[in-house]
Amino acid sequence: MRLRLLFAFLLSVLTTVGCANHAADARHEAQVEALMQQLSLREKVGQLIILTISREPDDETRVLQDSLVRDCGVGNLIVMRGPIGPFVERMNELQNLAQLPLLVATDAEWGAAMRFAEYLPYPRQRLLGRLEGPQALRLLYRMGRNVGKELRDLNIYVNYAPVADACPDPYDKSDGQRSFGGDPALVADYAAAYMHGMQDEGIYACAKHYPGHGATTVDSHYEMPVVLYDRARLESVELVPFKRLFDEGIAMVMICHMSIPAIDSTGVPMSISAPCINGLLRDEQGFQGTVITDAVGMQGVAAGRTPLEVNLAVYRAGADMILMPDDIARTIDAIADSVACGVFPQEELDAKVRKVLTMKARAGFFDEGFDPQVRDLDRKIVQARRRDARLQKRIERALRHSSQPEITPLDGDRTLVLDKKG
């Protein structure tokens, strides 16, 4: 009898949760469809642009940013490194100008401290990769929850993390400390735990740098890497963590600026490769979430191309959003004109815009009472530091008892890489 009652109770709970989720999905879909009817063609394109904001812009930059948000309908921001106060003030200003709430993103791979010095930094991913046993996944999940709380306090709903690159040697390239390690199964486990923690706090996680940037000695900020692995190697190493994250529901994926001839024989960067984005990622691996590229100003894709050419190539290849572009107003006009004259299909644009608006809807942006302004910043920072300090002590204790060989993390984002001559 007790077992039957327990089963009936659990079934009723699951049914209630399922009904609530269905009702929320229906409400979000209705919100998105209503907005799709209201937005102009240019405003739809603006929803795909992720604008880099300056914490203390000069007068010319301020006027340009204001116009892009107010007049061009740019719908998203990315926050870079610096003191948090001026950034929050600028975010609030731009939110006031926006027709729809702006979806704000940042890179917080080891917490908000990666961008804002006011927060306490978690260890780099390479050091976290030394954690062992079941407690490793518990700690990484809890770290994801804490980082999610930090960002949600700031109305930052997208974190370009976790790094899902399997990187055998942390000193092989400039960002080796950003990888959990070289074992693809370990990277998959640890990245998934971190992702679930963030997404359980309502933050959209983003797997990067697809289809795997861990085995190159070239930094795509400065030139385009070329990887000559065959498909068998890619499927057994590089793609393993990404497939795991896709299967477990990660919201977003970031495409890297590197050439992999085994995927696209033309030699173009994966970020502007339809065989990579629409072929491998969507058709073969079944990813249905939001696709962005790494920043389009990086030389791995920008070398030899104008900003407008890069932006159009990213759109044409299948990416849903364009990260940190230049020449934004002309890009919006060019895409809108191409849709209007049938060069780019209207249904393709609408599908991209629906993804962005759905992310905003699920975050509650269109619900009554949502406030895009960041308030009570000092109090939130104090609370975050207390919360993070407790977890960081647990992580430090676990690392001290790790049997894995210690890797000393270097300060800052850059690693000094020596060539074979030293």
C-alpha positions in Angstrom: 0.0 0.0 0.0 2.8 2.4 1.0 4.6 1.7 -2.3 1.5 2.3 -4.3 0.8 5.6 -2.5 4.5 6.7 -3.0 4.2 5.8 -6.7 1.0 7.7 -7.0 2.5 10.7 -5.3 5.6 10.7 -7.5 3.4 10.3 -10.6 1.3 13.3 -9.6 4.4 15.4 -9.0 5.9 14.5 -12.4 2.6 15.2 -14.1 2.3 18.6 -12.4 5.8 19.5 -13.4 5.2 18.3 -17.0 2.0 20.3 -17.2 3.7 23.4 -15.8 6.6 23.1 -18.3 4.1 22.6 -21.2 2.2 25.7 -20.1 5.4 27.7 -19.9 6.5 26.5 -23.4 3.1 27.5 -24.8 3.4 31.0 -23.2 6.9 31.5 -24.5 5.9 30.4 -28.0 3.0 32.8 -28.0 5.3 35.7 -26.9 7.8 34.9 -29.6 5.2 34.7 -32.4 3.6 38.0 -31.3 7.0 39.7 -31.5 7.8 38.0 -34.9 4.7 39.8 -36.3 5.8 43.1 -34.9 9.5 43.3 -35.8 10.5 44.8 -39.1 13.0 43.0 -41.3 15.9 45.1 -40.1 14.9 44.7 -36.5 14.9 40.9 -37.0 18.4 41.0 -38.3 19.4 43.3 -35.3 18.4 40.5 -33.0 21.2 38.4 -34.3 24.0 40.9 -33.6 26.1 40.7 -30.4 27.5 44.2 -29.7 30.7 44.7 -27.8 30.2 47.4 -25.2 32.8 49.6 -23.7 32.6 50.3 -20.0 33.6 53.9 -20.4 33.1 54.7 -24.1 34.3 58.0 -25.6 31.7 60.3 -27.0 31.9 58.9 -30.5 31.6 55.3 -29.4 28.8 56.1 -27.0 26.8 57.7 -29.8 27.4 54.8 -32.1 26.5 52.2 -29.5 23.3 54.1 -28.6 22.3 54.3 -32.2 22.9 50.6 -32.9 20.7 49.6 -30.0 18.0 52.3 -30.4 17.8 52.7 -34.2 19.2 49.5 -35.6 17.5 47.1 -33.2 20.7 45.4 -32.1 19.5 42.8 -29.5 22.5 41.5 -27.6 25.6 42.6 -25.7 28.9 41.1 -24.7 30.7 42.4 -21.6 34.5 42.4 -21.6 37.1 42.9 -18.9 37.2 45.8 -16.5 35.8 47.3 -13.3 32.2 46.2 -12.9 30.6 49.5 -11.9 31.1 51.3 -15.2 30.0 48.2 -17.1 26.8 47.9 -15.2 26.0 51.6 -15.6 26.6 51.2 -19.4 24.5 48.0 -19.6 21.6 49.8 -17.8 21.8 52.8 -20.2 21.6 50.5 -23.2 18.8 48.5 -21.8 16.8 51.7 -21.4 17.3 52.4 -25.1 16.4 48.9 -26.4 13.0 48.1 -27.9 13.3 44.6 -26.4 15.4 43.6 -23.4 19.0 42.9 -24.4 20.5 39.5 -23.9 23.8 40.0 -22.3 26.7 37.5 -22.5 30.3 37.3 -21.2 33.2 34.8 -20.9 33.1 33.6 -17.4 35.0 30.3 -17.7 36.2 30.4 -14.1 33.6 32.7 -12.8 32.7 36.4 -13.1 36.2 37.1 -11.9 37.5 36.3 -15.5 36.0 39.6 -16.4 35.4 41.5 -13.1 38.1 41.8 -10.5 35.6 42.4 -7.8 34.7 38.7 -7.7 36.7 35.8 -6.4 38.3 33.7 -9.1 37.8 29.9 -9.3 40.8 27.8 -10.5 41.4 27.5 -14.2 39.9 24.5 -16.0 43.3 22.8 -16.3 43.7 22.8 -12.5 40.1 21.7 -12.0 40.9 18.7 -14.2 43.0 17.3 -11.4 39.9 16.8 -9.2 39.2 13.1 -8.7 36.3 10.8 -7.9 32.6 11.5 -7.6 33.3 14.7 -5.6 34.9 16.2 -8.7 31.6 16.3 -10.5 29.7 17.5 -7.4 32.2 20.4 -7.0 32.0 21.3 -10.6 28.3 21.3 -10.6 28.2 23.5 -7.5 30.7 25.8 -9.2 28.3 26.1 -12.1 25.5 27.0 -9.8 27.6 29.6 -8.0 28.8 31.1 -11.3 25.2 31.1 -12.6 24.1 33.1 -9.5 26.9 35.6 -10.0 25.9 36.2 -13.6 22.1 36.2 -13.0 22.6 38.9 -10.4 24.1 41.0 -13.2 21.3 40.1 -15.7 24.0 38.3 -17.7 22.1 35.3 -19.0 24.7 33.8 -21.4 28.1 32.4 -20.3 30.5 31.4 -23.1 31.6 28.3 -21.2 32.4 25.5 -20.7 35.5 25.0 -22.8 35.0 21.5 -24.3 38.4 21.3 -26.0 40.5 18.2 -25.2 43.9 19.7 -24.9 46.7 17.2 -24.3 49.4 19.7 -23.2 48.5 22.9 -21.4 51.5 24.6 -22.9 50.9 23.5 -26.4 49.1 26.8 -27.1 48.2 30.1 -25.5 44.9 29.0 -23.9 45.8 25.5 -22.7 44.9 26.4 -19.1 41.3 26.8 -20.3 40.9 23.1 -21.0 40.0 20.4 -18.4 42.7 18.1 -20.0 43.5 15.8 -22.8 41.3 12.9 -22.0 38.0 13.4 -24.0 36.0 11.4 -21.5 37.1 13.4 -18.6 36.6 16.7 -20.4 33.1 15.5 -21.3 32.2 14.6 -17.7 33.6 17.8 -16.2 32.2 20.1 -18.8 28.8 18.5 -18.5 28.8 18.9 -14.7 29.7 22.6 -15.0 27.1 23.1 -17.7 24.3 21.6 -15.7 25.1 23.8 -12.7 24.9 27.0 -14.8 21.8 25.9 -16.7 20.0 24.9 -13.5 20.4 28.5 -12.4 18.8 29.7 -15.7 22.1 30.7 -17.4 22.6 29.6 -21.1 25.8 27.7 -21.3 27.9 27.5 -24.5 30.2 24.7 -25.5 33.4 26.0 -27.2 35.4 25.9 -29.5 33.6 23.4 -31.8 34.7 21.1 -33.3 37.7 21.2 -31.0 40.6 23.7 -30.6 42.7 21.7 -28.3 45.3 20.2 -30.5 46.8 23.2 -32.2 49.9 25.3 -31.5 48.4 28.4 -33.2 46.3 31.0 -31.5 43.3 31.9 -33.8 43.2 35.4 -32.4 46.3 36.0 -34.6 46.2 33.5 -37.4 44.1 30.6 -38.7 45.2 27.2 -37.3 45.0 24.2 -39.7 44.4 20.7 -38.2 45.1 17.7 -40.5 43.5 15.0 -38.4 41.2 12.5 -40.2 37.5 12.0 -39.3 38.3 8.9 -37.2 40.6 10.9 -34.9 38.1 13.8 -34.7 35.3 11.5 -33.8 37.3 9.6 -31.1 38.8 12.7 -29.4 37.8 16.2 -30.4 34.1 15.7 -30.9 33.5 13.4 -27.9 33.0 16.2 -25.3 30.8 18.2 -27.6 28.5 15.3 -28.4 28.1 14.6 -24.7 27.1 18.2 -24.1 24.7 18.2 -27.0 23.0 15.0 -25.7 22.6 16.5 -22.3 20.9 19.7 -23.5 23.5 22.5 -23.7 21.9 25.6 -25.0 24.6 27.0 -27.3 27.7 26.1 -29.2 30.6 28.3 -30.4 32.3 27.5 -33.7 36.1 28.2 -33.9 38.2 29.9 -36.5 40.3 27.0 -37.7 40.6 25.0 -40.9 39.9 21.2 -40.8 40.2 19.8 -44.3 38.7 16.5 -43.1 35.4 18.4 -42.5 35.7 21.1 -45.3 38.1 20.5 -48.1 38.0 24.1 -49.2 40.2 25.1 -46.3 38.0 27.9 -44.9 37.6 28.4 -41.2 34.9 26.2 -39.5 33.1 29.5 -38.5 32.2 30.2 -42.2 31.9 26.5 -43.3 28.4 25.3 -44.1 29.7 21.6 -44.2 30.8 22.1 -40.5 27.8 24.1 -39.2 24.9 22.7 -41.2 26.5 19.4 -42.1 28.5 18.0 -39.2 27.0 20.0 -36.3 23.3 20.0 -37.2 22.7 17.1 -39.7 25.2 14.5 -38.3 25.3 15.4 -34.6 21.8 16.6 -34.4 22.4 19.9 -32.5 19.3 22.0 -32.5 20.4 24.8 -30.2 21.8 28.3 -30.9 25.0 28.5 -32.9 27.4 31.3 -32.7 31.0 31.7 -33.9 34.0 32.9 -32.0 34.5 36.7 -32.2 34.5 37.6 -35.9 37.3 40.2 -35.6 39.8 37.5 -34.8 42.5 37.0 -37.5 41.7 33.4 -37.8 38.7 34.4 -39.9 39.2 38.2 -40.5 42.6 38.0 -42.3 42.1 38.9 -46.0 38.4 39.7 -45.5 36.5 42.9 -44.8 34.3 43.0 -41.7 31.2 43.0 -43.9 32.5 40.0 -45.9 33.1 38.1 -42.7 29.7 38.9 -41.2 27.9 37.8 -44.4 30.0 34.6 -44.6 29.1 33.7 -41.0 25.4 34.2 -41.6 25.5 32.3 -44.9 27.3 29.4 -43.3 24.5 28.8 -40.8 25.4 30.6 -37.6 22.5 32.0 -35.7 24.2 35.0 -34.1 27.2 37.1 -35.0 29.7 37.8 -32.2 31.4 41.1 -31.8 31.2 42.3 -35.5 32.4 45.6 -36.9 30.5 47.5 -39.6 27.2 46.6 -37.9 24.8 49.0 -39.6 25.9 48.0 -43.1 25.7 44.3 -42.1 22.1 44.7 -41.0 21.3 46.5 -44.2 23.1 43.9 -46.3 21.4 40.9 -44.7 18.0 42.6 -44.7 18.4 43.5 -48.4 19.5 40.0 -49.3 16.4 38.5 -47.5 14.1 41.1 -49.2 15.4 40.1 -52.7 15.4 36.4 -52.0 19.2 35.8 -51.9 18.8 34.7 -48.2 15.6 32.8 -47.5 13.1 34.6 -45.2 12.4 31.3 -43.4 16.1 31.0 -42.6 16.2 34.4 -41.0 13.0 33.8 -39.1 14.3 30.5 -37.7 17.4 32.3 -36.4 15.4 35.1 -34.8 13.0 32.7 -33.2 16.0 31.0 -31.4 17.2 34.3 -30.0 13.7 35.5 -28.9 13.0 32.1 -27.4 16.1 32.3 -25.3 14.9 35.7 -24.1 11.4 34.4 -23.4 12.6 31.4 -21.4 14.7 33.8 -19.3 11.5 35.7 -18.5 12.3 38.9 -20.5 8.8 39.2 -21.8 7.0 38.4 -18.5 5.2 41.1 -16.5 7.5 42.6 -13.9 10.8 41.6 -15.5 13.5 44.3 -14.8 16.5 44.4 -17.1 18.2 46.9 -14.9 21.0 45.8 -12.5 20.4 47.0 -9.0 22.0 46.6 -5.5 25.3 45.8 -7.1 27.4 46.1 -4.0 25.2 43.8 -1.9 25.2 41.2 -4.7 29.0 41.2 -4.9 29.4 40.8 -1.1 27.0 37.8 -1.2 28.7 36.2 -4.1 32.2 36.5 -2.5 30.9 34.8 0.7 29.3 32.1 -1.3 32.3 31.5 -3.6 34.8 31.6 -0.8 33.1 28.6 0.9 33.1 26.5 -2.3 36.7 27.5 -3.2 37.9 26.2 0.1 36.3 22.9 -0.6 37.9 22.8 -4.1 41.3 23.7 -2.7 41.1 20.9 -0.1 40.2 18.4 -2.9 43.1 19.6 -5.0 45.5 19.2 -2.2 44.5 15.5 -1.9 44.6 14.8 -5.6 47.0 12.2 -6.8 47.3 13.8 -10.3 50.5 15.6 -11.1 50.3 19.3 -10.2 50.2 21.9 -13.0 51.0 25.4 -11.7 48.5 27.8 -13.3 49.9 31.0 -14.7 48.4 34.4 -13.9 46.4 36.1 -16.5 44.9 34.8 -19.7 48.1 34.5 -21.7 50.7 31.7 -21.5 54.3 32.3 -22.6 54.8 29.6 -25.3 58.4 28.8 -26.2 59.4 27.3 -29.5 61.6 24.2 -29.8 64.7 26.3 -29.6 63.6 27.7 -26.3 
